[in-house]
Amino acid sequence: MAKMAEKVPIRVARILLPELRSIVKEEVAGEVKKVEEKLSGEITALRTDIKKIEDTLSTKVDSLEKRLDLVKRVAVLEAKVKELEAKQARSS
C-alpha cells in the first residue's frame, strides 16, 4: 500500500503537469501580448514626438540660416559704406 501511495503523486503529476504547463503558457503569452501592445503604442508616441522635435529644429535652423545670410549681407554693405566714406573723406 505504501508503494502505491508513493506512485499516486507521480501519476497525478504526469496527468496534471502538461495541463498546468499549457495553462501557464497561455497566461504568459497573453501577458506578453499585452506588454508588446503597450510598448508598441509607446514607441509610436515617441516616434511622433521625435518627428515634431525634428520639424521644430528644422524650422529653427532654416530661420537661423536666413538670418545668417542677412547678417553677412549687412556686413558687406557696412564695409562698402565705410569704404565710400573713406573715399569721400579723402576727396574732400
N, CA, C and O atoms as a MOPAC input file, in Angstrom:
PM7 MOZYME 1SCF
protein

 N      0.81300 1    -1.18300 1     0.00000 1
 C      0.00000 1     0.00000 1     0.00000 1
 C      0.86600 1     1.26000 1     0.00000 1
 O      0.51800 1     2.24000 1    -0.65900 1
 N      1.97700 1     1.25400 1     0.72000 1
 C      2.86800 1     2.40600 1     0.79300 1
 C      3.47200 1     2.69900 1    -0.57600 1
 O      3.62200 1     3.85700 1    -0.96800 1
 N      3.82100 1     1.61800 1    -1.30800 1
 C      4.38800 1     1.81600 1    -2.63300 1
 C      3.35400 1     2.43800 1    -3.57000 1
 O      3.68100 1     3.27900 1    -4.40700 1
 N      2.12000 1     2.01700 1    -3.41500 1
 C      1.04100 1     2.54200 1    -4.23600 1
 C      0.83000 1     4.03300 1    -3.92600 1
 O      0.57800 1     4.82300 1    -4.83600 1
 N      0.93100 1     4.41500 1    -2.65400 1
 C      0.75600 1     5.80200 1    -2.24800 1
 C      1.87600 1     6.67400 1    -2.80900 1
 O      1.65000 1     7.83800 1    -3.14300 1
 N      3.06500 1     6.12200 1    -2.91200 1
 C      4.18600 1     6.87400 1    -3.47600 1
 C      3.99400 1     7.10800 1    -4.96700 1
 O      4.39800 1     8.14700 1    -5.48900 1
 N      3.38800 1     6.16200 1    -5.64600 1
 C      3.20500 1     6.27000 1    -7.08900 1
 C      2.05300 1     7.21000 1    -7.46700 1
 O      2.03700 1     7.74100 1    -8.57800 1
 N      1.11600 1     7.41700 1    -6.58600 1
 C     -0.03600 1     8.26300 1    -6.88300 1
 C      0.39400 1     9.69100 1    -7.23000 1
 O     -0.04800 1    10.21100 1    -8.25400 1
 N      1.24200 1    10.35200 1    -6.42000 1
 C      1.64800 1    11.70900 1    -6.79200 1
 C      2.35000 1    11.75300 1    -8.15200 1
 O      2.16500 1    12.70900 1    -8.90600 1
 N      3.13200 1    10.75800 1    -8.46700 1
 C      3.82400 1    10.73100 1    -9.75300 1
 C      2.81300 1    10.62000 1   -10.88700 1
 O      2.93100 1    11.30400 1   -11.90400 1
 N      1.82900 1     9.76200 1   -10.70700 1
 C      0.80400 1     9.58600 1   -11.74500 1
 C     -0.02900 1    10.86000 1   -11.89400 1
 O     -0.35000 1    11.27500 1   -13.00700 1
 N     -0.36700 1    11.45800 1   -10.78700 1
 C     -1.13500 1    12.70600 1   -10.83100 1
 C     -0.30500 1    13.79400 1   -11.51000 1
 O     -0.81600 1    14.55800 1   -12.32900 1
 N      0.96200 1    13.85300 1   -11.16600 1
 C      1.84700 1    14.84900 1   -11.76500 1
 C      1.93200 1    14.65200 1   -13.27200 1
 O      1.91000 1    15.62500 1   -14.02500 1
 N      2.02800 1    13.40600 1   -13.71800 1
 C      2.10500 1    13.12900 1   -15.15000 1
 C      0.84400 1    13.57900 1   -15.87600 1
 O      0.89800 1    13.99400 1   -17.03400 1
 N     -0.26200 1    13.49700 1   -15.20700 1
 C     -1.52700 1    13.91100 1   -15.81600 1
 C     -1.68600 1    15.43400 1   -15.74300 1
 O     -2.10200 1    16.06600 1   -16.71400 1
 N     -1.35300 1    16.01300 1   -14.59200 1
 C     -1.61800 1    17.42900 1   -14.36900 1
 C     -0.54800 1    18.37400 1   -14.94400 1
 O     -0.86800 1    19.47600 1   -15.39100 1
 N      0.69600 1    17.94700 1   -14.93300 1
 C      1.76900 1    18.84900 1   -15.37900 1
 C      1.59200 1    19.34300 1   -16.81800 1
 O      1.75100 1    20.53900 1   -17.06400 1
 N      1.27500 1    18.48500 1   -17.75800 1
 C      1.06900 1    19.02600 1   -19.12000 1
 C     -0.05600 1    20.04800 1   -19.16800 1
 O      0.05700 1    21.06100 1   -19.85900 1
 N     -1.13200 1    19.79700 1   -18.44900 1
 C     -2.25300 1    20.73700 1   -18.43000 1
 C     -1.84500 1    22.04600 1   -17.75500 1
 O     -2.18300 1    23.13100 1   -18.22800 1
 N     -1.11500 1    21.93200 1   -16.64300 1
 C     -0.64200 1    23.13300 1   -15.94800 1
 C      0.30800 1    23.93900 1   -16.83800 1
 O      0.22600 1    25.16600 1   -16.89800 1
 N      1.19600 1    23.24400 1   -17.51600 1
 C      2.12100 1    23.93100 1   -18.42400 1
 C      1.35500 1    24.66700 1   -19.51000 1
 O      1.69400 1    25.79900 1   -19.85600 1
 N      0.33600 1    24.03600 1   -20.04300 1
 C     -0.47000 1    24.65400 1   -21.08600 1
 C     -1.16500 1    25.90800 1   -20.56700 1
 O     -1.18100 1    26.93300 1   -21.24900 1
 N     -1.73200 1    25.83600 1   -19.37800 1
 C     -2.41900 1    26.98800 1   -18.78200 1
 C     -1.43600 1    28.12700 1   -18.53300 1
 O     -1.71200 1    29.28100 1   -18.86200 1
 N     -0.29800 1    27.79500 1   -17.95300 1
 C      0.71800 1    28.81900 1   -17.66400 1
 C      1.21400 1    29.44000 1   -18.96200 1
 O      1.38700 1    30.65600 1   -19.04700 1
 N      1.44100 1    28.61300 1   -19.96400 1
 C      1.92700 1    29.10500 1   -21.25300 1
 C      0.92500 1    30.08900 1   -21.86500 1
 O      1.32500 1    31.13200 1   -22.38300 1
 N     -0.35500 1    29.77200 1   -21.81000 1
 C     -1.39300 1    30.65500 1   -22.33700 1
 C     -1.42800 1    31.97300 1   -21.56200 1
 O     -1.53200 1    33.04800 1   -22.15400 1
 N     -1.33900 1    31.87800 1   -20.23500 1
 C     -1.36500 1    33.08400 1   -19.40600 1
 C     -0.16000 1    33.97500 1   -19.71000 1
 O     -0.29700 1    35.18800 1   -19.87000 1
 N      1.00200 1    33.36900 1   -19.78800 1
 C      2.22000 1    34.13600 1   -20.06900 1
 C      2.13700 1    34.75300 1   -21.46400 1
 O      2.50200 1    35.91300 1   -21.65400 1
 N      1.66100 1    33.98500 1   -22.43100 1
 C      1.53900 1    34.51200 1   -23.79100 1
 C      0.58400 1    35.70000 1   -23.82100 1
 O      0.84200 1    36.68100 1   -24.51900 1
 N     -0.50100 1    35.62700 1   -23.08300 1
 C     -1.44600 1    36.73900 1   -23.01300 1
 C     -0.82100 1    37.97900 1   -22.41000 1
 O     -1.03100 1    39.08800 1   -22.90100 1
 N     -0.05900 1    37.79800 1   -21.35400 1
 C      0.60400 1    38.94000 1   -20.70600 1
 C      1.67400 1    39.53000 1   -21.61900 1
 O      1.81800 1    40.74900 1   -21.70600 1
 N      2.41700 1    38.67100 1   -22.29300 1
 C      3.45100 1    39.14700 1   -23.21800 1
 C      2.80600 1    39.96600 1   -24.33400 1
 O      3.32700 1    41.01100 1   -24.72300 1
 N      1.68000 1    39.49300 1   -24.84300 1
 C      0.98000 1    40.22600 1   -25.89800 1
 C      0.54400 1    41.59900 1   -25.40900 1
 O      0.66400 1    42.58200 1   -26.14000 1
 N      0.03900 1    41.68100 1   -24.18000 1
 C     -0.37600 1    42.97000 1   -23.61800 1
 C      0.81500 1    43.92300 1   -23.51100 1
 O      0.72000 1    45.10300 1   -23.84600 1
 N      1.93000 1    43.38500 1   -23.03800 1
 C      3.13500 1    44.21700 1   -22.89400 1
 C      3.61400 1    44.68300 1   -24.26500 1
 O      3.98800 1    45.84500 1   -24.42700 1
 N      3.60700 1    43.78900 1   -25.25400 1
 C      4.03000 1    44.16000 1   -26.60600 1
 C      3.13900 1    45.24900 1   -27.17800 1
 O      3.63500 1    46.17600 1   -27.81700 1
 N      1.82800 1    45.15300 1   -26.96000 1
 C      0.90400 1    46.16600 1   -27.45500 1
 C      1.16200 1    47.51600 1   -26.79200 1
 O      1.15500 1    48.55800 1   -27.44800 1
 N      1.38800 1    47.47900 1   -25.49100 1
 C      1.65800 1    48.72100 1   -24.77300 1
 C      2.96100 1    49.34900 1   -25.25700 1
 O      3.02500 1    50.55600 1   -25.49100 1
 N      3.99800 1    48.52800 1   -25.40700 1
 C      5.28300 1    49.03600 1   -25.89500 1
 C      5.15000 1    49.59200 1   -27.30700 1
 O      5.73600 1    50.62500 1   -27.63300 1
 N      4.39100 1    48.91600 1   -28.12700 1
 C      4.18300 1    49.38900 1   -29.49700 1
 C      3.54200 1    50.77000 1   -29.48800 1
 O      3.94400 1    51.64800 1   -30.25100 1
 N      2.55900 1    50.96200 1   -28.63800 1
 C      1.92000 1    52.26800 1   -28.51000 1
 C      2.88400 1    53.33000 1   -28.01600 1
 O      2.88800 1    54.45900 1   -28.50700 1
 N      3.69800 1    52.96000 1   -27.04500 1
 C      4.68000 1    53.91000 1   -26.50200 1
 C      5.71700 1    54.28100 1   -27.56100 1
 O      6.10100 1    55.44400 1   -27.68200 1
 N      6.15800 1    53.30300 1   -28.31300 1
 C      7.14600 1    53.55600 1   -29.36500 1
 C      6.55700 1    54.47500 1   -30.43100 1
 O      7.23000 1    55.38800 1   -30.90800 1
 N      5.31100 1    54.23600 1   -30.80100 1
 C      4.64900 1    55.09300 1   -31.78100 1
 C      4.56200 1    56.52800 1   -31.26200 1
 O      4.82100 1    57.47800 1   -32.00000 1
 N      4.20000 1    56.67600 1   -30.00300 1
 C      4.11300 1    58.01400 1   -29.40000 1
 C      5.48500 1    58.69400 1   -29.38500 1
 O      5.59400 1    59.88500 1   -29.67500 1
 N      6.52600 1    57.93800 1   -29.04700 1
 C      7.87700 1    58.50600 1   -29.04100 1
 C      8.30200 1    58.93700 1   -30.44000 1
 O      8.90000 1    59.99900 1   -30.61500 1
 N      7.99100 1    58.11400 1   -31.43100 1
 C      8.34200 1    58.48300 1   -32.80800 1
 C      7.62900 1    59.75800 1   -33.23100 1
 O      8.21100 1    60.60700 1   -33.90700 1
 N      6.37700 1    59.89000 1   -32.83500 1
 C      5.61800 1    61.09800 1   -33.15700 1
 C      6.25500 1    62.31700 1   -32.48700 1
 O      6.40700 1    63.36700 1   -33.11200 1
 N      6.62300 1    62.17400 1   -31.22400 1
 C      7.26400 1    63.27700 1   -30.50100 1
 C      8.59700 1    63.65200 1   -31.14000 1
 O      8.90500 1    64.83300 1   -31.30100 1
 N      9.37800 1    62.65400 1   -31.50000 1
 C     10.68400 1    62.90900 1   -32.12900 1
 C     10.49300 1    63.62500 1   -33.46600 1
 O     11.24400 1    64.54400 1   -33.79300 1
 N      9.50100 1    63.20900 1   -34.22800 1
 C      9.22600 1    63.86000 1   -35.52100 1
 C      8.86400 1    65.32500 1   -35.30700 1
 O      9.32400 1    66.19000 1   -36.05200 1
 N      8.04100 1    65.61300 1   -34.29500 1
 C      7.67700 1    67.00400 1   -34.00400 1
 C      8.90900 1    67.82400 1   -33.64300 1
 O      9.06200 1    68.96000 1   -34.09200 1
 N      9.77600 1    67.24700 1   -32.83800 1
 C     11.00600 1    67.94200 1   -32.43400 1
 C     11.90000 1    68.18300 1   -33.65500 1
 O     12.45700 1    69.26900 1   -33.81500 1
 N     12.03500 1    67.16600 1   -34.51600 1
 C     12.83900 1    67.32200 1   -35.72900 1
 C     12.28600 1    68.44500 1   -36.60000 1
 O     13.04800 1    69.25700 1   -37.12500 1
 N     10.96300 1    68.49500 1   -36.75500 1
 C     10.35200 1    69.53000 1   -37.57000 1
 C     10.61200 1    70.91600 1   -36.98200 1
 O     10.93300 1    71.85900 1   -37.70600 1
 N     10.47100 1    71.02600 1   -35.66300 1
 C     10.71700 1    72.29900 1   -34.99400 1
 C     12.16900 1    72.74000 1   -35.16900 1
 O     12.44300 1    73.89900 1   -35.48000 1
 N     13.08400 1    71.80900 1   -34.96700 1
 C     14.50400 1    72.13700 1   -35.12200 1
 C     14.83400 1    72.52000 1   -36.55700 1
 O     15.61400 1    73.44200 1   -36.79600 1
 N     14.24600 1    71.82000 1   -37.49800 1
 C     14.48500 1    72.13000 1   -38.90600 1
 C     14.01600 1    73.54500 1   -39.23200 1
 O     14.70100 1    74.28600 1   -39.93600 1
 N     12.86100 1    73.90900 1   -38.72200 1
 C     12.33000 1    75.25600 1   -38.94400 1
 C     13.25200 1    76.30500 1   -38.32900 1
 O     13.52900 1    77.33700 1   -38.94000 1
 N     13.71800 1    76.03100 1   -37.12500 1
 C     14.60300 1    76.98600 1   -36.45200 1
 C     15.94000 1    77.11000 1   -37.17200 1
 O     16.47600 1    78.21100 1   -37.29200 1
 N     16.48100 1    76.00200 1   -37.65000 1
 C     17.75000 1    76.04000 1   -38.37900 1
 C     17.57600 1    76.82800 1   -39.67700 1
 O     18.43100 1    77.63900 1   -40.03300 1
 N     16.47700 1    76.59100 1   -40.37800 1
 C     16.21500 1    77.34900 1   -41.60200 1
 C     16.14900 1    78.84600 1   -41.31500 1
 O     16.69800 1    79.65600 1   -42.06200 1
 N     15.47500 1    79.20300 1   -40.22800 1
 C     15.36000 1    80.60400 1   -39.83900 1
 C     16.73300 1    81.19600 1   -39.52500 1
 O     17.04500 1    82.31700 1   -39.92900 1
 N     17.53800 1    80.43800 1   -38.80800 1
 C     18.88600 1    80.91800 1   -38.47400 1
 C     19.75000 1    81.07400 1   -39.72100 1
 O     20.54000 1    82.01300 1   -39.82100 1
 N     19.60000 1    80.15600 1   -40.66700 1
 C     20.37200 1    80.25700 1   -41.91000 1
 C     19.99800 1    81.52900 1   -42.66900 1
 O     20.86700 1    82.20800 1   -43.21500 1
 N     18.70600 1    81.84800 1   -42.70200 1
 C     18.26700 1    83.07500 1   -43.37300 1
 C     18.82800 1    84.29500 1   -42.66400 1
 O     19.28300 1    85.23900 1   -43.31000 1
 N     18.79600 1    84.27800 1   -41.33700 1
 C     19.33400 1    85.41000 1   -40.56800 1
 C     20.83300 1    85.55400 1   -40.79600 1
 O     21.34300 1    86.66700 1   -40.92700 1
 N     21.53400 1    84.43100 1   -40.84200 1
 C     22.97600 1    84.47000 1   -41.05700 1
 C     23.28900 1    85.07700 1   -42.42000 1
 O     24.23400 1    85.85400 1   -42.55900 1
 N     22.49700 1    84.71900 1   -43.41900 1
 C     22.68000 1    85.29200 1   -44.75300 1
 C     22.48000 1    86.79800 1   -44.70700 1
 O     23.24000 1    87.55100 1   -45.31600 1
 N     21.45200 1    87.23500 1   -43.98100 1
 C     21.20900 1    88.68000 1   -43.86100 1
 C     22.35600 1    89.38000 1   -43.12500 1
 O     22.76500 1    90.47900 1   -43.50100 1
 N     22.86200 1    88.74200 1   -42.08600 1
 C     23.97200 1    89.32800 1   -41.32100 1
 C     25.19400 1    89.48000 1   -42.22600 1
 O     25.88300 1    90.49900 1   -42.17300 1
 N     25.46000 1    88.48900 1   -43.04200 1
 C     26.60200 1    88.56100 1   -43.97400 1
 C     26.41100 1    89.70600 1   -44.96800 1
 O     27.34400 1    90.45600 1   -45.25500 1
 N     25.19500 1    89.82700 1   -45.48400 1
 C     24.92100 1    90.88500 1   -46.45600 1
 C     25.05300 1    92.26300 1   -45.81500 1
 O     25.58700 1    93.18400 1   -46.43300 1
 N     24.57500 1    92.41100 1   -44.58900 1
 C     24.69500 1    93.68600 1   -43.87500 1
 C     26.17700 1    94.00500 1   -43.62600 1
 O     26.60400 1    95.15200 1   -43.75900 1
 N     26.94200 1    92.99200 1   -43.26800 1
 C     28.37600 1    93.21000 1   -43.02700 1
 C     29.06200 1    93.70400 1   -44.29900 1
 O     29.90100 1    94.60200 1   -44.24300 1
 N     28.71200 1    93.12700 1   -45.43500 1
 C     29.29300 1    93.55700 1   -46.71500 1
 C     28.88900 1    95.01200 1   -47.00400 1
 O     29.71000 1    95.83100 1   -47.41400 1
 N     27.61400 1    95.30400 1   -46.78000 1
 C     27.14800 1    96.67800 1   -47.01100 1
 C     27.84300 1    97.67300 1   -46.08900 1
 O     28.20500 1    98.76800 1   -46.52200 1
 N     28.03300 1    97.30900 1   -44.83200 1
 C     28.73700 1    98.19000 1   -43.88200 1
 C     30.16900 1    98.43700 1   -44.34100 1
 O     30.67600 1    99.55400 1   -44.24500 1
 N     30.81200 1    97.39700 1   -44.83600 1
 C     32.19100 1    97.55700 1   -45.32500 1
 C     32.21800 1    98.49800 1   -46.52700 1
 O     33.10900 1    99.34000 1   -46.63800 1
 N     31.25400 1    98.35900 1   -47.41800 1
 C     31.19400 1    99.23300 1   -48.59500 1
 C     30.92500 1   100.67800 1   -48.19100 1
 O     31.51500 1   101.59900 1   -48.75500 1
 N     30.03700 1   100.88300 1   -47.21400 1
 C     29.74800 1   102.23700 1   -46.72900 1
 C     31.00600 1   102.85300 1   -46.13600 1
 O     31.31800 1   104.01100 1   -46.41100 1
 N     31.73100 1   102.08900 1   -45.32400 1
 C     32.98000 1   102.61200 1   -44.73400 1
 C     33.97300 1   102.96300 1   -45.83100 1
 O     34.66200 1   103.98000 1   -45.75100 1
 N     34.04400 1   102.12500 1   -46.84600 1
 C     34.96400 1   102.37600 1   -47.96100 1
 C     34.57000 1   103.66300 1   -48.69300 1
 O     35.42500 1   104.48500 1   -49.02300 1
 N     33.28600 1   103.82500 1   -48.93700 1
 C     32.81000 1   105.03500 1   -49.61000 1
 C     33.03700 1   106.27200 1   -48.74400 1
 O     33.41800 1   107.32700 1   -49.25100 1
 N     32.80000 1   106.14100 1   -47.42900 1
 C     33.04500 1   107.26500 1   -46.51800 1
 C     34.52600 1   107.64200 1   -46.51500 1
 O     34.88100 1   108.81900 1   -46.47600 1
 N     35.37500 1   106.62500 1   -46.55600 1
 C     36.81700 1   106.89400 1   -46.56500 1
 C     37.21400 1   107.60200 1   -47.86000 1
 O     38.01700 1   108.53500 1   -47.81600 1
 N     36.68700 1   107.19400 1   -48.99300 1
 C     36.96600 1   107.82700 1   -50.28700 1
 C     36.48700 1   109.27100 1   -50.27000 1
 O     37.17800 1   110.17900 1   -50.73400 1
 N     35.29100 1   109.46400 1   -49.72700 1
 C     34.70600 1   110.79600 1   -49.68700 1
 C     35.53400 1   111.71600 1   -48.78700 1
 O     35.73700 1   112.89000 1   -49.09700 1
 N     36.00200 1   111.16700 1   -47.68000 1
 C     36.81400 1   111.95800 1   -46.73300 1
 C     38.13300 1   112.35400 1   -47.37100 1
 O     38.62500 1   113.45400 1   -47.12200 1
 N     38.71600 1   111.49000 1   -48.18500 1
 C     39.98600 1   111.79700 1   -48.85800 1
 C     39.79700 1   112.83700 1   -49.95800 1
 O     40.66000 1   113.68600 1   -50.18100 1
 N     38.67500 1   112.75900 1   -50.62800 1
 C     38.45400 1   113.70100 1   -51.74300 1
 C     37.97200 1   115.06100 1   -51.25100 1
 O     37.99100 1   116.02500 1   -52.01600 1
 N     37.55400 1   115.16200 1   -50.02800 1
 C     37.07700 1   116.46300 1   -49.51800 1
 C     38.18200 1   117.32900 1   -49.01800 1
 O     37.93400 1   118.44600 1   -48.56300 1

